[in-house]
Amino acid sequence: MMRLGGLSILFTVLFTFSVQASTTYDDSGAFVKALGDRAINLLTQSQVSDEEQETRFRLLLREGFAVDKIGRFVLGKYRRKATSEELDEFLKLFEDYIVSLYSSAFRNYSGETFAVSRVVKTRSARDTMVVTHINPETDPNPTKVVFQVRNSKDVYKILDVKIQGVSMIVTQRDEFTGFIRNNGGKVGALITALRKKTEALKTRAK
């Protein structure tokens, strides 16, 4: 239940992004393209220690993704039932969990490339969908990855990633809310389980 599911491509290409001010980019497509180029450069720096890799991962996660919004979303209807203390604790732990779970993916880069195909407008004036493909030059059926990007006061943030049509944050919400529902509807139960899982991941990494 604690698995984000099918994110190897996401974390070898996306969470390695080094984000600059959005004013550098003409649009969200240019934003994603620039991030991907920096990702490849960073992933080839094999001399970086595990500790430094995790530190960079956390910073890049905060810079490139709307972590707080995503964290609130994955709690679903139970966000309204959580106390302010529980919500604060969950959001911090959610970030720790993602960092612990996927920082090791920096070590698993195997030469993937990606290309931005097009940028699609949405009903929201602030949001666009950036359509990309993984290994489009070598794979006859490249994996399609779509980023939902929001431009808020000239700052780009990724809200969601869809891999082959599957939303990663909706998948995570279904897993988390299902766990809460099966544990008496208590957010505290998820917090306890998430903390144990995070500690186990950190122990395994050491």
N, C-alpha and C positions, 0 to 999 in steps of 0.2 A: 504493500500500500504506500510505502514511502518512495516509490520509484517515479521520477518525473516521466520516464518513458520515452525511448527512442530519440535521445537528444545527443547522440555522439556527434552528428554533423553540426548541430546547433552550437555545441560548446567547443568544437575545434575550429569553427569559423566565426562565430558571433561573439562569444564572451572573451575573445582575445582583443577586442576592439579598444583602441585608445582614442577617446573622444575629445574633439576640440569644440570650440564654440560654433554653433550652427550657422553663424553669419559667414563662416568660411565656405559654405556650400550653397550651390544654386537651388537645390531642392533635396527632397528626402532620398531620391535615388543616388545623387552624388554623395550624400551623407553615408549611405550604406556602402557604396563602392569604396569610399576612402577608408572606412572602417575595415573593410575586408582586406584592402591592400596592407594596412598596418598590421592586421592580424597575421598575415603570412610572414611579415618581417619579424614580428615578435616570436612566432612559433619556431622559427629557425634558430633562436638564441638558446642553444642547448646548455650553455654554461651557467644559466640562471639556476640558483638553488631552489629546492622545494619550498622553503619558507618564503623566499622572495616571489616565487611564482604564485603562491597563495595570496600574498599581500597585493600583488598586481591584479590578480583575479578579482579580489574584493573591490578594489578601486574602480576597475573597469566595469564591474557589475553595477556599481552605484552610478557611474557616469553615463553608461549607455542605456540602461533600462530603468523604467519607472518602478523601482523595486517596491516602494511603499504602496502604490496603487495596485500592483500585482498581488502583493501580500494580502491586502484587504479583499481583493476580488476572490482569491482562492478559498477564503473562509465562507463564501456564499452567504446564505441567510443567517448563519451563526455569528457573523460579525456583529449583528445588532444585539445578540444575546451575550456577547462577551463583555466583561467589565473593562474599563479603561486600562486597568493594570494588566489584564490578560491580553488585551490587544497589543499593548506596547511590548509585552514579553514575547508574544508570538511573532511580531514583525521582526524583532531582533533575532530571534531564533530561526526564523525562516531564512533570513540572509545567511546566518551561520551554517545552516544545513546545506544550502545551495553551494556555498563556498567549499565546504568540506567534501561534498559529494562530487563536485565537478572540477575542482582545481587540478586534480590529477590528469584530467583530459588534456591539459596543456602538453603532457608528455607523449600523447598518443597521436600527434599530428602526423599524417602519412602522405602529405602532398596534395590534399584536396584544394581545388580552386573553385571559384564561383564567379558568375557574371550576372549583372543586373539586366533584366530583360525589358522591364517597363515599369512605370509608376502609374497607379490607378487612383483616381479621385474617389472619395467616399461621400456619404451624405453629410459628414461632418467637415466643415471648412478647415478644421485643424488637422484632420487625419488623412493619411494616404496609405496605400498598400504598395509596397515595393516588392515586385516579383523577381526572384533570382533562381538560378539553377546551379547545382553542384556538379563540377566536372563536365561542363557542357561540351568541351572540345574532345573528350576521350570516351564519354559514356553515351551510347546511342539512346538511352532512356534516362537522362539526368534527373536527379531528385529535385523536385520543385519546392522551394522554400519561400514563403511570403512573410514579409515583416509588416506589421501594423505600426506606423511611425506617427507620432504626434508632434506638431510644432506648437509649443506653448511659449509665447513671449520670446520668440527667436531661439528657443532651445529645443533640439530634437531629442526625443526619448522613444525607445521601443516599448510598445505596450503588449504585444503578443507576437508569437512566431507560429506559423502554420507549416508543418512539414507534410507534404503530400496531402494537403487538405485537412490535416488534423491539428486543431488548436492546442498548443502546449499548456496554456493557462487554464483552458476549460478542462483538459484532462486532469490537471493537478487539482482543480476545484472539485471535480467529481470524486477523486480519491480521498481528499481531505474531508469533504462533507460526508462522504460515506462512512469514513472512520468515526467521525463525531457522532453521526446518527446511530451507529452500532455501539456506541459507548455512552448511552444515556443523554445524548445531545449536549455534552459538556465539552467546551473548548479546552478546558484544563486537561482533559484526557489526551487530546492531540498534542498539547504542549509537552506533557510528560513523555509521550512516545517519541516525539520529535527530538527532544533533548537526549534521550537515551540513544537514538539512532545517530545523532550528530557526534556524541561522545564516542560511540563505537567506531565511527568513520575516522575520527581523529586518532584513536588508538591504533587502528589498522594502518593508517598512513605513517605513523611513527615506527 
